[in-house]
Amino acid sequence: MTAARASHAKSRNSDANLPWHRSHAVSTGALLPSHQSTLNDCIVISDLHLFSQRSQADEHLPRIHAAVRSSRALVLAGDIVDFKWSRVGSIDDTADAARLWLEELLDQNPEGELHYLLGNHDHVPALITRLESLAADCPRFRWHPYHLRLGNAVFLHGDVSNPGMNQAKLHAYRERFGQLDQHASGMSHVYDLVLALRLNVFGTRLLYPHGTVMRRILRYLEEVGDELSLDVRNVYFGHTHRSLSGEEHGGVRFHNCGAPIRGHDFRIITAELS
């Protein structure tokens, strides 16, 4: 990644003309060939909420790096970086820190692919600039605004499971979310209280019952079209912070990593691709 770091200054280009309004066209593909047959095909991680006080991702970083070294591909399924609650500094400083974090992740496996799906907490122009730059510098890195299909598996962040969400509303929701200011530092104390009282756990259970979430995601896949819904066997998503291990709904199995946040489970998932 030496070349990537050497050209890091290019990431400070203007945010004008970014693919912010990129359509919901389906990103599809197959994994690049690997010379190491012992590697897992693909692992999935989501909702690390890096650089925020609530995130405990650093405690899992050695395990994440080890999983990347033993896999052909990693899909980061959104909200990897938390721009709303970042303690790094400005949005630009946080985006720079995110790129460096991704470069370190790519360094763990010189043959490994890295797919970055945006979520509601990281769908911001400053990060998109860095992702575009990193993709230009490193062919093993790809980013996707909404979803990715590999074989019979679909990967998406999961904010499509919000009540009343569809394609058009998701786009507008992401855009509004990305334009909000960072939370004031004093608000972190409020969120500390929420975590201490485990209100975050009760809230996610109330807002995101598994059956309702799976039904909403299937409806979204069907709305996007056959390229995303036809012959799908597994869906990997995040957003709800509620771990899910292959529960079936409508003939499709659903998987969620949870989140490394107090009160929630967090897992690194090995995806089933065929």
VENRA-V445638 format. One record per residue. N is the residue number from 1. RES is the residue in three letters. SS is DSSP state (@ for helix, = for strand, . for the rest). OMEGA is omega in whole degrees, -180 to 180 (none if undefined). NEAR is the number of other C-alpha atoms within 8 Angstrom. Layout:
BEGIN
N:RES:SS:OMEGA:NEAR ; N:RES:SS:OMEGA:NEAR
END
This chain:
BEGIN
1:MET:.:-179:8 ; 2:THR:@:-180:5 ; 3:ALA:@:-180:7 ; 4:ALA:@:-180:11 ; 5:ARG:@:-180:7 ; 6:ALA:@:-178:7 ; 7:SER:.:-176:9 ; 8:HIS:@:-179:8 ; 9:ALA:@:-179:6 ; 10:LYS:@:-177:7 ; 11:SER:@:-179:9 ; 12:ARG:@:177:7 ; 13:ASN:.:179:6 ; 14:SER:.:177:4 ; 15:ASP:.:180:8 ; 16:ALA:.:177:4 ; 17:ASN:.:175:5 ; 18:LEU:.:178:9 ; 19:PRO:@:-179:5 ; 20:TRP:@:-178:7 ; 21:HIS:@:178:6 ; 22:ARG:.:-176:6 ; 23:SER:.:178:4 ; 24:HIS:.:177:9 ; 25:ALA:.:-172:4 ; 26:VAL:.:172:9 ; 27:SER:=:180:8 ; 28:THR:=:178:7 ; 29:GLY:=:176:7 ; 30:ALA:.:-180:6 ; 31:LEU:.:175:9 ; 32:LEU:.:178:5 ; 33:PRO:.:180:4 ; 34:SER:.:177:7 ; 35:HIS:.:-177:4 ; 36:GLN:.:-174:5 ; 37:SER:.:-178:5 ; 38:THR:.:-177:5 ; 39:LEU:.:169:8 ; 40:ASN:=:180:9 ; 41:ASP:.:-170:11 ; 42:CYS:.:173:13 ; 43:ILE:=:-175:15 ; 44:VAL:=:176:14 ; 45:ILE:=:177:13 ; 46:SER:.:168:16 ; 47:ASP:.:175:15 ; 48:LEU:.:-179:13 ; 49:HIS:.:-178:13 ; 50:LEU:=:174:10 ; 51:PHE:.:175:12 ; 52:SER:=:-178:10 ; 53:GLN:.:-177:8 ; 54:ARG:.:-175:9 ; 55:SER:=:173:13 ; 56:GLN:.:-176:10 ; 57:ALA:@:-178:11 ; 58:ASP:@:179:6 ; 59:GLU:@:-178:6 ; 60:HIS:@:-173:9 ; 61:LEU:@:177:8 ; 62:PRO:@:179:7 ; 63:ARG:@:178:7 ; 64:ILE:@:179:9 ; 65:HIS:@:179:10 ; 66:ALA:@:179:9 ; 67:ALA:@:178:10 ; 68:VAL:@:-180:15 ; 69:ARG:@:-177:9 ; 70:SER:.:-177:9 ; 71:SER:=:176:13 ; 72:ARG:.:-177:14 ; 73:ALA:=:175:13 ; 74:LEU:=:172:14 ; 75:VAL:=:174:13 ; 76:LEU:=:-166:12 ; 77:ALA:=:170:19 ; 78:GLY:.:-177:17 ; 79:ASP:.:175:16 ; 80:ILE:.:177:13 ; 81:VAL:=:-180:12 ; 82:ASP:.:-178:13 ; 83:PHE:.:-179:10 ; 84:LYS:.:-173:9 ; 85:TRP:.:-175:11 ; 86:SER:=:175:13 ; 87:ARG:.:-178:7 ; 88:VAL:.:-176:8 ; 89:GLY:.:-178:7 ; 90:SER:.:177:6 ; 91:ILE:@:178:9 ; 92:ASP:@:178:8 ; 93:ASP:@:179:9 ; 94:THR:@:178:13 ; 95:ALA:@:177:11 ; 96:ASP:@:179:10 ; 97:ALA:@:179:9 ; 98:ALA:@:179:10 ; 99:ARG:@:179:11 ; 100:LEU:@:178:8 ; 101:TRP:@:179:8 ; 102:LEU:@:177:8 ; 103:GLU:@:178:10 ; 104:GLU:@:178:8 ; 105:LEU:@:178:10 ; 106:LEU:@:180:12 ; 107:ASP:@:-178:8 ; 108:GLN:.:-176:10 ; 109:ASN:.:-176:9 ; 110:PRO:.:179:6 ; 111:GLU:.:-171:7 ; 112:GLY:.:174:13 ; 113:GLU:=:175:13 ; 114:LEU:=:177:12 ; 115:HIS:=:-179:12 ; 116:TYR:=:174:12 ; 117:LEU:=:178:16 ; 118:LEU:.:172:14 ; 119:GLY:.:-179:17 ; 120:ASN:.:-179:11 ; 121:HIS:.:-179:14 ; 122:ASP:.:177:14 ; 123:HIS:.:-177:14 ; 124:VAL:.:-177:10 ; 125:PRO:@:-178:10 ; 126:ALA:@:179:10 ; 127:LEU:@:180:13 ; 128:ILE:@:176:10 ; 129:THR:@:-179:13 ; 130:ARG:@:179:13 ; 131:LEU:@:176:11 ; 132:GLU:@:-180:9 ; 133:SER:@:-180:11 ; 134:LEU:@:178:11 ; 135:ALA:@:178:12 ; 136:ALA:@:-178:7 ; 137:ASP:@:-173:9 ; 138:CYS:.:-178:9 ; 139:PRO:.:-179:7 ; 140:ARG:.:-179:9 ; 141:PHE:=:177:11 ; 142:ARG:=:177:11 ; 143:TRP:=:-174:11 ; 144:HIS:=:-176:11 ; 145:PRO:.:-173:10 ; 146:TYR:.:-175:10 ; 147:HIS:=:-179:13 ; 148:LEU:=:173:12 ; 149:ARG:=:173:13 ; 150:LEU:=:-177:11 ; 151:GLY:.:180:8 ; 152:ASN:.:-180:11 ; 153:ALA:=:175:15 ; 154:VAL:=:178:13 ; 155:PHE:=:176:12 ; 156:LEU:=:-176:14 ; 157:HIS:.:178:17 ; 158:GLY:.:177:11 ; 159:ASP:@:170:11 ; 160:VAL:@:180:11 ; 161:SER:@:174:12 ; 162:ASN:.:-178:9 ; 163:PRO:.:175:4 ; 164:GLY:.:-175:4 ; 165:MET:.:170:9 ; 166:ASN:.:-176:9 ; 167:GLN:@:-176:10 ; 168:ALA:@:-179:6 ; 169:LYS:@:178:8 ; 170:LEU:@:179:11 ; 171:HIS:@:-179:9 ; 172:ALA:@:179:8 ; 173:TYR:@:179:8 ; 174:ARG:@:-177:11 ; 175:GLU:@:178:11 ; 176:ARG:@:-179:8 ; 177:PHE:@:-178:10 ; 178:GLY:@:-179:12 ; 179:GLN:@:-180:7 ; 180:LEU:.:177:7 ; 181:ASP:.:174:5 ; 182:GLN:.:179:9 ; 183:HIS:.:176:8 ; 184:ALA:.:-176:6 ; 185:SER:.:-179:6 ; 186:GLY:.:180:6 ; 187:MET:@:180:8 ; 188:SER:@:178:11 ; 189:HIS:@:176:8 ; 190:VAL:@:-179:8 ; 191:TYR:@:175:9 ; 192:ASP:@:178:9 ; 193:LEU:@:177:8 ; 194:VAL:@:180:10 ; 195:LEU:@:-178:11 ; 196:ALA:@:180:7 ; 197:LEU:.:-179:6 ; 198:ARG:.:178:9 ; 199:LEU:@:177:9 ; 200:ASN:@:-180:9 ; 201:VAL:@:179:9 ; 202:PHE:@:-179:8 ; 203:GLY:@:-179:8 ; 204:THR:@:177:12 ; 205:ARG:@:-180:9 ; 206:LEU:@:-175:7 ; 207:LEU:@:-170:6 ; 208:TYR:.:172:11 ; 209:PRO:.:-174:9 ; 210:HIS:@:-177:6 ; 211:GLY:@:179:7 ; 212:THR:@:180:9 ; 213:VAL:@:-179:11 ; 214:MET:@:180:11 ; 215:ARG:@:180:9 ; 216:ARG:@:180:11 ; 217:ILE:@:178:11 ; 218:LEU:@:178:9 ; 219:ARG:@:179:8 ; 220:TYR:@:180:11 ; 221:LEU:@:179:10 ; 222:GLU:@:179:10 ; 223:GLU:@:179:8 ; 224:VAL:@:176:11 ; 225:GLY:.:-175:9 ; 226:ASP:@:-178:7 ; 227:GLU:@:-180:7 ; 228:LEU:@:-173:12 ; 229:SER:@:-173:11 ; 230:LEU:.:176:7 ; 231:ASP:.:175:5 ; 232:VAL:.:180:11 ; 233:ARG:.:-177:9 ; 234:ASN:=:175:13 ; 235:VAL:=:179:13 ; 236:TYR:=:-174:14 ; 237:PHE:=:178:14 ; 238:GLY:.:171:17 ; 239:HIS:.:-173:12 ; 240:THR:.:-176:9 ; 241:HIS:.:-180:13 ; 242:ARG:.:-177:13 ; 243:SER:.:-177:13 ; 244:LEU:=:-172:10 ; 245:SER:=:171:7 ; 246:GLY:=:176:8 ; 247:GLU:=:-172:8 ; 248:GLU:=:176:8 ; 249:HIS:=:180:10 ; 250:GLY:.:180:4 ; 251:GLY:.:-179:6 ; 252:VAL:=:177:10 ; 253:ARG:=:-176:11 ; 254:PHE:=:-176:15 ; 255:HIS:=:178:14 ; 256:ASN:=:-176:13 ; 257:CYS:.:-169:18 ; 258:GLY:=:-179:16 ; 259:ALA:.:177:14 ; 260:PRO:.:-180:13 ; 261:ILE:=:-176:10 ; 262:ARG:.:179:8 ; 263:GLY:.:-179:8 ; 264:HIS:.:172:12 ; 265:ASP:.:175:12 ; 266:PHE:=:-179:9 ; 267:ARG:.:168:9 ; 268:ILE:.:-173:10 ; 269:ILE:=:169:10 ; 270:THR:=:-175:9 ; 271:ALA:.:176:10 ; 272:GLU:.:179:7 ; 273:LEU:.:175:9 ; 274:SER:.:none:5
END
